[in-house]
Amino acid sequence: MSAIKRKAGEVVMPIEDEDDLLKITPLGAGREVGRSCIVLQYKGKTVMLDCGLHAGLNGQASLPFVDEIDPSTVDVLLVTHFHIDHAAAVPFYLEKTTFKGRTFMTRPTKGIFRWLATDYIRVTNTSNSDSTALYTEADLISAHAKIEEIDVHQQIEINGIKFTAFNAGHVLGAAMFLIEIAGVKVLYTGDYSREEDRHLVPAENPGVAINVLITESTYGVQSHQPRVEREKAFLKQVRDIVRRRGCCLLPVTALGRTQELLLILEEHWGRNTQALENVPIFFISALGKMGTHLYEAYIMHMNQRIQRQFSRTGTNPFDFKYIKTRTNLAGVPETGPCVVLASPGMLQSGVSRQLLERWAPRPENGLIITGYSVEGTLARNIVNEPEAFQALSGGNIARRLSVKNISFSAHVDYAQNSAFIDEIRAQYVVLVHGEANAMLSLRANIIDKYKNTDYEIQVFAPNNIDTVRLHFQGEKLARVIGCLANKAPREGDWTAGILVEKDFNYTLVDPADLQEFAAVAPVVIEQQLQVPYASSFTLLKHHLEQMFGSMQLTKELSNNGEKHILRIYDAIDVSHYSWKQHVEVEWQGNAMNDMVADSAVAVVLNIECSPASVKLTQSPCGHSHEHKDDADEHMHSETDHSESALDADIWTRAGGGAEMATKLAAFMEQQFSQVELSEDRKYLTVRMDSAVATVNTVSLAIETDSHVLRSRLGPIVARIHRTLRTLSHRSEPLPEPEAEPEAEVGVDVLEADSDVKDKHDSNMGGDNDNDDDLEEDVADEMKIDVDSDIDSDIGSDIMSDIDDMSDREDAGKTKADIEPKDEPSAV
């Protein structure tokens, strides 16, 4: 397995997305041993690894710094094994915080954790009056019911977080966890051992490429004695103590490495029956026989040696012949010779502390520390052989018994840890679960070891609540499945489909295969808009026909009045209600329909301010339509008409002097950059180069010496005239079309005629002279004001896009199927 190296000269891209940062934060076990709790955050997912208590602290102080992370954001809590410093805070976290995620342990871990946590509650509440347990028995029962089991080598995926358990070899049921989020793989070892002992399987290599390795550093750069030598030294020390008729005290945890020591002692007593048959061995545990039954229940999780022994004899290897199990000190002699294994292993309280205080003053007695001792505990301090130590009840107790430290702790030493790091060859290594000196020494040693090799490695040794930030921006690969995968693509080919993302996995599928392969059902979105509109249906129909051609017309009658529905391109319904002040636009959402609907809405919104609407809704005009050849005379005639019409009519209806002048100035500023309004707001001064003109804001009369400026202002003033008239009064609606014979069901479907002239002839009877006059006015307006007709500009752009999209999406349709069959007549 090769190391992940950065290529020479590779450009380091800046971090644009915070989600591309993998954050690793120790809330416990950062440059310390105890209260292990590591948090991973990546791509919006949060995983907590272990949640234990500090053996050397009490109460809230023994907890990890769980308040640094919002518990409600944690998706998954993974617990590696049942020891107090890795699991004892789990009930507190599940019951006393806002954590709503899921919790996983292996089956042996869950079974044994229940009883060890019960023992923690009992010991804490009875042995130290200054401290009480962080949770009750009821909390423990409730939390235990929420814990889910995971088997070794089983992979579970939750919301894009994949995790797999592997054997860790530390204690029965201990697991490493391989976590994968968005393709980034993190291996958390927890406490692990690569040495096979009498009953456990050693830690295993997952055998996959690992990006980040989070590993313990308990022993730093120290190396253990070979196992055989340690066992000999241990048994010799036990024999020496009992031969001098002393009491041998072995402080241990209730379950875990204790069972390994019990197997060693049972085997040694069996080989030396005559010499040791009168020397009793006591295992004092609140669990009593329960511990034996638990180990018998999980024999299939142990190594082949234990399983073969169980299969051959049919007896439980942990049902000991020479070892007596007790739940209290009853029957334990005051004097030796005897051997007693008692918890807790740190000598902070409990039975082991009581026996130490009882036996410490007698020199024939002996104490053997067999596990790792946490800093700040009596087990760590007494290894230095002080002359006295403080009793739980107060005062000092003389220490005369012998003290030896022969570790059977199932933690990797430097040799095992270094070899495992070399096997995994992760680009990043994060050290946890080690005291500061041990951790920093190991970090320096690893960096130095690979300094001049092809293995580029970065090693971190964070403190508690210090975050390691690692940037990952892997390639996003999409699987092509379904009918898109029928043809193998060649280089340069493009493939179009729907990209489906689920839990950081990408799939490209054809829309037709969406439900089958992506488990996604297509949903039709029905959209509806209510657009303000207060004019007649005839005017609405006229403008929509100019944009979309012929439309299907449906008429419905109700008690409230008439409802007309115009269907555009057999996709968009525009409904006009005679009793409502709006029209409703309804359609099924897709790219083409949305564009057509946008065009229809734009047309409706601009109907009432369109110059064409003004002409269509005006009564027949009384002024002459004769046009003189001279342009100046035409402009003067139109201006004179404006003066007579606006002075008494529009000025009053549009709101009076100040408001009208402001509106007029706004119109002018859109056409000329230099426009000034007089203080009395009755005159506008317009400048164009050196030419100057004055416009009366009341009469709209133009005064200027410049023929060029007058020719430009004339049409603009005319447009302002028409627009202000539209804003100042409600136009009279056109006559409604003649009623068609009603069907029995009360709904008629008519094909709207696109020929506007024929429509007016049929609906307006014999007013042919007025019709001709009206058509001439409208045609005039369309020629003069084509740039000002807003709905035509918007519609033409959108319709151009629609035509392009129709060609792409309606491959099976001809252009005639989509566009109107009859071109609308010019009005």
C-alpha positions in Angstrom: 0.0 0.0 0.0 1.7 3.2 -1.1 1.7 6.4 0.7 -0.5 9.3 -0.5 2.0 11.9 -1.8 1.6 15.4 -3.1 3.2 15.7 -6.6 6.1 18.0 -7.0 5.0 21.5 -8.1 1.4 20.8 -7.3 -0.6 23.9 -6.8 -2.4 24.0 -3.5 -5.9 25.3 -4.1 -7.4 27.7 -1.6 -10.2 26.4 0.6 -13.4 27.7 -0.7 -15.9 25.5 1.0 -15.7 25.0 4.8 -17.3 21.5 4.3 -14.1 20.4 2.5 -12.3 20.6 5.9 -12.1 17.5 8.0 -12.0 18.6 11.6 -10.7 16.4 14.4 -11.2 17.7 17.9 -10.3 15.8 21.1 -12.8 16.6 23.8 -10.8 14.3 26.0 -7.6 12.2 25.7 -5.8 15.2 24.2 -2.3 14.9 25.7 -3.8 13.0 28.6 -5.0 9.4 29.4 -8.6 9.3 30.4 -12.1 10.5 29.3 -11.5 9.6 25.7 -13.8 11.5 23.4 -12.8 12.4 19.8 -15.1 14.3 17.4 -14.9 14.2 13.6 -16.7 16.8 11.5 -16.8 16.6 7.7 -19.3 17.5 5.0 -21.9 18.6 7.5 -21.7 15.2 9.4 -20.5 14.8 13.0 -19.2 11.5 14.5 -18.2 11.1 18.2 -15.7 8.4 19.0 -15.9 7.2 22.7 -17.3 9.1 25.6 -15.5 8.2 28.9 -14.7 9.6 32.3 -11.3 10.6 33.8 -10.3 8.1 36.5 -8.3 10.7 38.4 -11.1 13.3 38.7 -14.6 13.4 40.2 -18.0 14.7 39.3 -18.4 17.1 36.4 -14.7 17.6 36.2 -14.2 14.0 35.1 -16.4 14.5 32.0 -15.0 15.3 28.5 -15.4 18.8 27.3 -18.7 17.9 25.7 -20.0 21.5 25.9 -17.6 22.4 23.1 -19.9 20.6 20.6 -23.6 21.0 20.2 -24.9 17.5 21.1 -27.9 17.9 18.8 -25.5 18.0 15.8 -23.8 14.7 16.5 -25.1 12.0 14.1 -23.4 8.9 15.5 -21.6 7.9 18.7 -19.2 4.9 18.4 -17.8 3.3 21.5 -14.7 1.1 21.1 -14.8 -0.8 24.4 -16.4 -1.0 27.9 -13.6 0.6 30.1 -14.6 3.5 32.3 -12.3 6.0 30.5 -14.0 5.2 27.1 -17.6 4.4 27.9 -18.7 5.6 31.4 -20.0 9.0 30.2 -22.3 7.5 27.6 -25.4 7.4 29.9 -24.8 11.0 30.8 -24.5 12.0 27.2 -27.6 10.1 26.1 -29.8 11.2 29.0 -28.6 14.5 30.2 -27.9 16.3 26.9 -29.7 17.1 23.7 -28.0 14.3 21.8 -30.5 12.6 19.4 -28.1 10.6 17.3 -27.5 6.8 17.3 -25.0 4.9 19.5 -23.2 1.8 18.6 -21.1 -0.8 20.4 -20.1 -4.4 19.7 -22.3 -7.0 21.4 -19.8 -8.0 24.1 -19.1 -4.3 24.8 -22.8 -3.5 25.3 -23.3 -6.5 27.6 -20.3 -5.9 29.8 -20.7 -2.1 29.8 -24.1 -2.4 31.5 -22.6 -4.1 34.6 -19.4 -2.0 34.8 -21.5 1.2 34.7 -23.6 -0.2 37.5 -20.5 -0.8 39.5 -19.3 2.8 38.8 -22.6 4.2 40.2 -22.3 2.0 43.3 -18.6 2.7 44.0 -18.9 6.5 43.4 -22.0 6.9 45.6 -20.7 4.9 48.6 -16.9 5.5 48.6 -16.6 9.2 48.4 -19.0 11.5 50.2 -17.7 14.5 48.3 -18.9 13.1 45.0 -22.0 11.4 43.5 -22.4 9.6 40.3 -23.3 11.7 37.2 -26.3 9.6 36.5 -28.7 7.2 38.2 -29.5 3.6 37.6 -32.7 4.6 35.8 -30.6 6.8 33.4 -28.3 3.9 32.8 -31.2 1.5 32.0 -32.8 4.1 29.6 -29.5 4.8 27.9 -28.6 1.1 27.6 -31.9 0.4 25.7 -30.9 3.1 23.1 -27.5 1.5 22.3 -27.4 -0.5 19.1 -25.1 -3.4 18.3 -22.5 -3.8 15.5 -20.6 -7.0 14.7 -17.0 -7.1 13.8 -16.5 -6.5 10.0 -20.1 -5.3 9.7 -20.5 -2.0 7.7 -23.4 0.3 8.6 -24.3 3.5 6.7 -26.3 6.3 8.3 -27.0 9.5 6.3 -23.8 9.2 4.3 -21.6 8.1 7.2 -20.2 4.6 6.7 -18.5 2.8 9.5 -17.1 -0.7 10.0 -15.8 -2.4 13.2 -12.5 -4.4 13.3 -10.9 -6.4 16.1 -8.8 -4.2 18.4 -7.4 -6.9 20.7 -7.5 -4.7 23.8 -10.3 -6.4 25.8 -13.2 -8.7 24.9 -15.3 -6.9 22.3 -12.9 -4.0 21.7 -13.2 -2.6 18.2 -11.4 -0.2 15.9 -13.7 1.9 13.7 -13.2 2.7 10.1 -15.3 5.8 9.2 -15.9 6.9 5.7 -17.5 10.2 4.7 -17.6 11.4 1.1 -14.8 9.1 0.2 -12.4 10.2 3.1 -11.5 7.2 5.3 -10.5 7.7 8.9 -9.4 4.8 11.1 -9.7 5.2 14.9 -7.9 2.5 16.8 -9.1 3.3 20.3 -7.1 1.2 22.8 -5.5 -1.6 20.8 -3.0 -4.5 21.1 -1.3 -6.4 18.3 -0.2 -9.2 20.6 -2.3 -12.4 20.9 -2.7 -13.5 24.5 -4.5 -16.4 26.1 -8.0 -15.4 25.1 -8.1 -12.4 22.7 -7.7 -11.9 19.0 -5.0 -9.3 18.2 -5.8 -6.0 16.4 -6.2 -6.3 12.6 -5.3 -4.2 9.6 -8.5 -3.2 7.7 -6.6 -3.7 4.5 -7.9 -0.6 2.7 -6.3 2.8 1.9 -6.6 5.1 4.9 -6.5 8.9 4.7 -6.3 9.6 8.4 -5.1 7.4 11.3 -6.2 8.4 14.8 -4.1 6.2 17.2 -3.3 5.9 20.9 0.1 6.9 22.2 -0.2 5.5 25.7 3.3 4.2 26.1 5.0 6.8 23.7 8.4 5.4 22.8 8.5 2.8 25.5 8.7 -0.9 24.6 7.3 -3.8 26.7 9.2 -6.8 27.8 8.5 -9.9 25.7 5.3 -11.6 27.0 7.0 -14.7 28.2 9.4 -12.7 30.3 6.7 -10.6 31.8 4.7 -13.7 32.8 7.8 -15.2 34.5 8.5 -12.0 36.4 4.9 -11.7 37.5 4.7 -15.2 38.8 8.0 -15.0 40.5 6.9 -11.8 42.4 3.6 -13.5 43.4 5.5 -16.6 44.7 8.0 -14.4 46.7 5.1 -12.6 48.5 3.2 -15.8 49.4 6.4 -17.6 50.5 7.0 -14.9 53.1 3.4 -15.5 54.1 2.3 -12.2 52.9 -0.9 -10.9 51.2 -0.4 -10.2 47.5 -2.7 -7.4 46.2 -3.5 -7.0 42.5 -5.6 -3.9 41.8 -7.5 -4.6 38.6 -10.6 -3.6 36.6 -13.6 -5.8 37.2 -13.6 -7.1 33.6 -11.0 -6.8 30.9 -7.3 -7.6 31.4 -8.3 -9.2 34.8 -9.5 -12.3 33.0 -6.0 -12.7 31.4 -4.4 -12.5 34.8 -6.9 -15.0 36.2 -6.1 -17.5 33.4 -2.3 -17.1 34.1 -2.8 -17.7 37.8 -5.2 -20.6 37.3 -2.7 -22.3 35.0 0.2 -21.7 37.3 -1.6 -23.0 40.4 -2.7 -26.1 38.4 1.0 -26.9 37.6 2.1 -26.3 41.2 -0.7 -27.8 43.2 1.4 -29.2 46.0 3.3 -26.0 46.7 0.4 -23.6 46.3 -2.8 -25.6 47.2 -3.0 -23.9 50.6 -2.7 -20.5 49.2 -6.1 -19.1 48.2 -6.8 -16.8 45.3 -9.7 -14.4 45.7 -11.3 -12.4 42.9 -13.4 -9.7 44.6 -15.9 -8.2 42.2 -19.4 -6.7 42.6 -20.3 -8.6 39.5 -19.6 -11.9 41.2 -20.5 -14.9 39.1 -22.0 -12.5 36.5 -18.6 -11.8 35.1 -17.9 -15.5 34.6 -21.3 -15.9 32.8 -20.6 -12.9 30.6 -17.3 -14.3 29.4 -18.9 -17.7 28.8 -21.6 -16.0 26.7 -19.1 -14.3 24.5 -16.6 -17.2 24.0 -17.2 -17.1 20.2 -15.7 -13.6 20.2 -12.4 -14.9 21.6 -9.4 -16.5 19.9 -9.2 -20.1 18.6 -7.3 -21.3 21.7 -10.3 -20.6 24.0 -12.8 -21.8 21.5 -11.0 -25.1 21.0 -10.7 -25.6 24.7 -14.4 -24.9 25.2 -15.4 -27.3 22.3 -13.1 -30.1 23.6 -14.1 -30.0 27.2 -17.5 -28.4 27.1 -16.6 -26.4 30.2 -16.3 -22.7 30.6 -12.6 -21.8 30.7 -13.5 -18.9 33.1 -15.2 -21.2 35.6 -12.0 -21.5 37.7 -11.0 -24.3 40.0 -8.4 -22.5 42.2 -9.9 -19.0 42.2 -12.7 -18.0 44.5 -15.1 -15.3 43.4 -16.5 -12.9 46.1 -18.7 -9.9 46.0 -17.2 -8.4 49.2 -14.4 -8.9 51.7 -16.2 -11.6 53.6 -13.9 -14.6 53.9 -10.7 -12.8 52.9 -8.0 -13.3 55.6 -6.4 -10.5 57.5 -3.0 -12.1 57.1 -1.4 -14.2 54.4 -0.5 -16.1 52.5 -3.2 -15.2 49.9 -3.6 -13.5 46.5 -6.4 -11.0 46.0 -7.5 -9.4 42.8 -9.8 -6.4 43.5 -11.1 -3.4 41.7 -10.7 -0.6 40.9 -7.3 -0.6 39.3 -6.4 3.0 40.1 -6.7 2.5 43.9 -8.9 5.6 44.2 -11.6 3.9 46.2 -13.5 0.6 46.5 -12.2 -2.7 47.8 -8.7 -2.4 46.4 -8.2 0.8 48.3 -9.6 -0.7 51.5 -7.2 -3.7 51.3 -4.2 -1.4 50.5 -4.8 0.7 53.6 -5.2 -2.6 55.6 -2.1 -4.3 54.3 0.3 -1.3 53.6 1.9 -1.1 57.1 3.2 -4.8 57.0 6.4 -5.5 55.1 5.6 -9.1 54.2 2.7 -8.0 52.1 3.1 -6.9 48.5 1.4 -4.8 45.8 1.8 -5.5 42.1 0.5 -2.9 39.6 -0.4 -4.8 36.5 -2.0 -2.2 34.3 -1.5 1.4 33.1 -1.8 3.9 35.9 -3.3 7.3 35.1 -1.6 10.4 36.2 -3.1 11.9 39.4 -4.2 8.5 40.8 -2.8 6.7 43.8 -1.7 3.7 41.6 0.6 6.1 39.7 2.0 7.7 42.9 2.6 4.6 44.9 4.8 3.1 42.1 7.4 5.7 43.3 7.3 3.9 46.7 6.5 6.8 49.0 6.9 6.3 52.8 3.3 7.1 53.4 0.0 8.0 51.6 -3.2 9.6 52.7 -6.1 7.4 53.8 -9.6 8.0 52.5 -10.8 8.8 56.1 -7.9 11.3 56.6 -4.5 11.1 58.0 -1.5 9.2 56.7 -0.8 5.5 56.4 2.8 4.2 56.5 3.8 2.2 53.4 5.9 -0.8 54.2 4.6 -3.4 51.7 6.7 -4.0 48.6 5.6 -2.4 45.3 6.3 -3.7 41.8 5.0 -2.6 38.4 4.7 -5.4 35.9 2.3 -4.2 33.2 0.0 -6.6 31.4 -1.8 -3.5 29.9 -3.1 -4.4 26.5 -1.9 -1.2 24.9 0.6 -1.1 22.1 4.2 -0.2 22.9 6.4 1.8 20.6 7.4 -1.2 18.5 3.8 -2.3 17.9 2.5 1.2 17.3 5.3 2.1 14.9 4.9 -1.1 12.9 1.1 -0.5 12.6 1.6 3.1 11.4 4.0 1.8 8.8 1.5 -0.8 7.6 -1.4 1.7 7.3 0.7 4.4 5.7 -1.9 7.1 6.1 -1.0 10.6 5.0 -2.1 12.1 8.3 -1.6 10.6 11.8 -3.3 12.1 14.9 -2.0 11.0 18.3 -4.4 10.7 21.2 -4.7 8.9 24.6 -1.2 9.7 25.9 0.4 12.0 28.3 2.1 15.1 26.9 5.7 13.8 27.1 4.9 10.4 25.7 2.8 11.8 22.9 5.3 14.5 21.8 8.2 12.0 22.0 6.3 9.6 19.8 5.4 12.3 17.3 9.1 13.4 17.0 10.2 9.8 16.6 7.7 9.1 13.8 8.6 12.3 11.9 12.3 11.5 12.2 11.8 7.9 11.1 10.2 8.8 7.8 12.2 12.0 7.2 14.2 10.8 4.2 11.8 8.2 2.8 9.1 8.3 0.1 6.5 8.2 2.8 5.4 11.8 3.4 3.5 11.9 6.7 2.1 14.6 8.9 1.8 13.9 12.6 -0.4 15.8 15.0 -0.5 15.7 18.8 -3.4 18.1 19.7 -4.4 19.2 23.2 -8.0 18.9 24.4 -10.4 21.1 22.3 -7.6 21.9 19.8 -8.9 21.1 16.3 -6.8 19.5 13.6 -8.0 20.8 10.2 -7.3 18.7 7.1 -8.4 19.7 3.6 -9.9 17.1 1.3 -11.4 17.8 -2.0 -11.7 14.5 -3.8 -13.0 13.9 -7.3 -16.7 13.4 -7.7 -17.5 10.3 -9.7 -20.9 9.5 -11.0 -22.2 6.1 -12.1 -24.1 6.0 -15.4 -26.9 3.5 -15.2 -30.1 2.5 -17.0 -30.6 3.2 -20.7 -27.7 5.8 -20.6 -25.3 3.0 -20.0 -26.5 0.9 -23.1 -23.9 2.6 -25.3 -20.2 2.8 -24.2 -19.1 6.4 -24.6 -16.1 7.4 -26.6 -13.6 10.1 -25.7 -15.2 13.5 -26.2 -18.8 12.2 -26.1 -21.3 14.1 -24.0 -24.0 12.4 -21.9 -27.1 14.2 -20.7 -29.3 13.0 -17.8 -30.4 13.7 -14.3 -27.6 13.7 -11.7 -28.9 12.2 -8.4 -26.9 12.7 -5.2 -27.5 10.7 -2.2 -25.2 10.4 0.8 -22.2 11.7 -1.3 -22.8 9.1 -4.0 -23.6 10.4 -7.5 -25.7 8.6 -10.2 -26.5 9.8 -13.7 -29.8 8.4 -15.1 -32.2 9.1 -17.9 -35.4 10.8 -16.6 -37.4 7.7 -17.7 -35.2 5.5 -15.4 -35.3 7.9 -12.4 -37.8 5.9 -10.3 -36.4 2.5 -11.1 -32.7 3.1 -10.5 -32.6 6.2 -8.2 -35.7 5.4 -6.1 -36.9 8.9 -6.9 -40.5 9.4 -8.1 -41.0 12.4 -10.5 -43.4 15.0 -9.2 -45.5 17.3 -11.3 -45.6 20.8 -10.0 -48.9 22.6 -10.6 -48.2 26.4 -10.6 -50.7 29.2 -10.3 -50.3 33.0 -10.4 -52.9 35.7 -9.7 -52.1 38.7 -11.8 -53.9 42.0 -11.1 -56.2 42.9 -14.0 -59.4 45.1 -14.1 -60.1 45.5 -17.8 -62.4 43.5 -20.1 -61.9 40.0 -21.4 -62.0 41.2 -25.0 -59.0 43.4 -24.4 -57.1 40.5 -22.7 -57.9 38.1 -25.5 -56.8 40.6 -28.1 -53.3 41.2 -26.6 -52.7 37.5 -26.0 -53.6 36.7 -29.6 -51.0 39.2 -30.8 -48.4 37.3 -28.8 -49.5 33.6 -29.1 -51.8 33.4 -32.1 -54.9 31.3 -32.0 -55.9 29.9 -28.6 -58.5 27.5 -27.3 -61.4 29.3 -25.5 -63.6 27.8 -22.8 -66.5 29.7 -21.3 -68.1 28.8 -18.0 -71.2 30.3 -16.4 -71.8 30.5 -12.6 -74.0 32.5 -10.2 -71.2 35.0 -9.9 -70.8 35.7 -13.6 -68.8 34.5 -16.6 -65.4 32.8 -16.5 -63.4 32.7 -19.8 -60.4 30.4 -20.0 -57.8 30.9 -22.8 -55.4 27.9 -23.3 -52.1 28.8 -24.8 -50.2 26.1 -26.6 -52.3 23.5 -25.0 -50.3 24.1 -21.8 -51.0 27.4 -20.1 -54.5 28.4 -18.9 -55.3 32.1 -18.5 -58.6 32.5 -16.7 -60.6 35.8 -16.6 -63.5 36.2 -14.1 -66.1 38.9 -14.7 -66.4 39.4 -11.0 -62.7 39.4 -10.0 -60.0 42.1 -10.2 -57.4 39.6 -11.4 -56.7 36.9 -13.9 -55.3 33.5 -13.0 -52.5 31.8 -14.9 -52.1 28.1 -14.3 -49.6 25.6 -15.8 -47.5 22.5 -15.1 -44.0 23.5 -14.2 -41.2 22.7 -16.7 -38.6 24.7 -18.5 -40.7 25.5 -21.6 -44.1 26.0 -19.8 -42.4 28.4 -17.3 -41.1 30.6 -20.1 -44.5 30.7 -21.9 -46.2 31.5 -18.6 -43.7 34.3 -17.9 -44.5 35.7 -21.3 -48.2 35.6 -20.7 -47.8 37.3 -17.3 -45.7 40.0 -18.9 -48.4 40.6 -21.5 -51.2 40.9 -18.9 -49.2 43.2 -16.6 -48.7 45.7 -19.5 -52.1 45.6 -21.1 -53.6 48.6 -19.3 -50.6 50.9 -20.0 -50.1 49.8 -23.6 -50.8 52.6 -26.2 -52.6 50.0 -28.3 -55.0 49.4 -25.5 -55.7 53.2 -25.3 -56.7 53.3 -28.9 -58.8 50.1 -28.8 -60.8 51.4 -25.9 -61.3 55.0 -26.9 -64.5 56.3 -28.4 -64.3 57.5 -32.0 -62.2 60.6 -32.2 -63.5 63.9 -33.6 -60.4 65.5 -34.9 -59.2 65.4 -38.5 -56.7 62.7 -39.7 -55.4 64.8 -42.6 -51.6 65.0 -42.4 -49.7 67.9 -43.8 -46.5 67.5 -45.7 -44.6 69.9 -43.5 -43.4 68.2 -40.4 -43.4 71.3 -38.3 -47.1 71.9 -39.1 -47.9 68.3 -38.1 -46.1 68.8 -34.7 -47.8 72.1 -34.0 -51.2 70.6 -34.8 -50.6 67.7 -32.4 -49.2 70.0 -29.7 -52.2 72.4 -30.0 -54.5 69.4 -29.5 -52.6 68.4 -26.4 -52.9 71.9 -25.0 -56.7 71.9 -25.3 -57.2 68.3 -24.0 -54.7 68.1 -21.2 -55.1 71.5 -19.6 -58.6 70.8 -18.3 -58.8 67.0 -18.3 -55.6 65.1 -17.7 -54.0 67.7 -15.4 -56.9 67.3 -12.9 -57.4 63.6 -13.2 -53.7 62.7 -12.8 -53.4 64.4 -9.4 -52.6 68.0 -10.0 -49.6 70.2 -10.5 -46.7 68.9 -8.4 -47.5 65.2 -8.9 -48.0 65.6 -12.7 -44.8 67.7 -13.1 -42.8 64.9 -11.2 -44.3 62.2 -13.5 -43.5 64.3 -16.6 -40.0 64.9 -15.5 -39.5 61.2 -14.9 -40.7 60.5 -18.5 -38.3 63.1 -19.9 -35.3 61.9 -18.0 -35.6 58.5 -19.7 -35.0 60.3 -23.1 -32.7 63.2 -22.3 -29.9 63.4 -19.8 -30.2 67.1 -19.1 -33.7 67.9 -17.8 -34.4 70.6 -15.2 -37.8 71.2 -13.4 -38.6 74.8 -12.4 -39.2 75.7 -8.8 -42.9 76.2 -9.4 -42.9 72.9 -11.3 -44.7 74.4 -14.3 -41.9 74.3 -16.8 -39.3 71.7 -17.9 -36.1 72.8 -19.5 -34.6 70.2 -21.8 -31.0 70.6 -23.2 -29.5 68.7 -26.1 -26.0 69.8 -27.0 -26.4 73.6 -27.5 -30.1 73.5 -28.1 -32.6 74.4 -25.3 -36.4 73.8 -25.2 -39.0 74.6 -22.6 -42.0 72.3 -22.0 -45.1 73.6 -20.2 -46.0 70.9 -17.7 -49.7 72.0 -17.7 -50.3 72.2 -21.5 -47.3 70.3 -22.8 -46.6 73.2 -25.2 -43.0 73.2 -26.6 -41.0 76.4 -27.0 -37.6 76.2 -28.8 -35.7 77.8 -31.6 -34.1 74.5 -32.6 -35.9 72.6 -35.4 -34.0 69.4 -34.5 -34.9 69.5 -30.8 -38.5 70.2 -31.6 -38.7 67.3 -34.0 -37.4 65.0 -31.2 -39.6 66.4 -28.5 -42.8 66.3 -30.6 -43.2 62.5 -30.8 -42.1 62.1 -27.2 -44.7 64.6 -26.0 -47.4 62.8 -28.0 -46.5 59.5 -26.3 -46.6 61.2 -22.9 -50.0 62.5 -23.8 -51.3 59.0 -24.6 -49.7 57.4 -21.5 -51.0 60.0 -19.1 -54.5 59.6 -20.5 -54.3 55.8 -19.8 -53.3 56.5 -16.2 -55.9 59.2 -15.6 -59.2 57.4 -16.5 -60.7 53.9 -17.0 -61.2 53.2 -20.7 -64.6 52.0 -21.9 -64.4 48.3 -22.7 -64.9 47.0 -26.2 -68.3 45.4 -26.9 -68.4 41.8 -25.8 -68.5 39.1 -28.5 -72.0 37.8 -29.4 -73.1 34.9 -27.2 -72.8 31.5 -28.7 -75.5 28.9 -28.1 -74.8 27.3 -24.8 -74.2 23.6 -24.5 -76.3 21.5 -22.1 -73.3 21.1 -19.7 -72.9 24.9 -19.5 -69.4 25.0 -21.0 -68.5 25.9 -24.6 -65.1 25.3 -26.1 -64.4 27.8 -29.0 -61.4 28.2 -31.2 -60.4 31.9 -31.0 -60.2 33.6 -34.3 -56.8 35.3 -34.9 -58.1 37.7 -37.5 -58.7 40.9 -35.5 -60.6 42.6 -38.3 -63.1 39.8 -38.7 -63.6 39.7 -35.0 -64.5 43.4 -34.8 -66.8 43.1 -37.8 -68.7 40.2 -36.3 -69.0 41.8 -32.8 -69.6 45.4 -33.6 -72.3 45.2 -36.2 -72.5 47.9 -38.8 -70.2 50.5 -37.3 -67.9 50.0 -40.3 -66.8 53.7 -40.5 -65.8 53.7 -36.9 -64.0 50.4 -37.3 -62.0 51.7 -40.2 -61.1 54.8 -38.2 -60.2 52.6 -35.2 -57.9 50.3 -37.3 -56.2 53.3 -38.8 -55.5 54.8 -35.3 -54.2 51.5 -34.0 -52.0 50.9 -37.0 -50.7 54.4 -36.5 -49.9 53.7 -32.9 -48.1 50.5 -33.6 -45.9 52.2 -36.2 -45.0 55.2 -33.9 -44.7 53.4 -30.6 -43.2 50.0 -31.4 -40.3 50.7 -29.0 -42.6 51.7 -26.2 -44.9 48.7 -26.3 -43.3 46.8 -23.4 -45.2 43.5 -23.7 -44.0 43.1 -27.4 -40.4 43.5 -26.4 -40.6 41.1 -23.5 -42.7 38.6 -25.4 -40.5 38.5 -28.5 -37.4 37.7 -26.4 -39.1 34.9 -24.4 -40.9 33.5 -27.5 -37.5 33.3 -29.2 -36.2 31.1 -26.3 -39.4 29.1 -26.4 -39.0 28.3 -30.1 -35.4 27.1 -29.5 -36.4 25.0 -26.5 -39.4 23.5 -28.4 -37.1 22.4 -31.2 -35.0 20.5 -28.6 -37.6 19.0 -26.3 -40.4 18.2 -28.9 -38.3 16.1 -31.2 -41.4 14.1 -32.2 -43.4 17.3 -33.0 -43.3 19.5 -36.0 -43.0 23.2 -35.7 -46.6 23.5 -36.7 -47.6 21.4 -33.7 -46.2 24.0 -31.3 -46.6 27.3 -33.0 -50.1 28.7 -33.9 -51.4 27.5 -37.2 -52.6 31.0 -38.4 -50.4 34.0 -38.3 -52.3 36.8 -36.4 -53.3 39.8 -38.6 -51.5 43.1 -38.1 -53.7 45.4 -36.2 
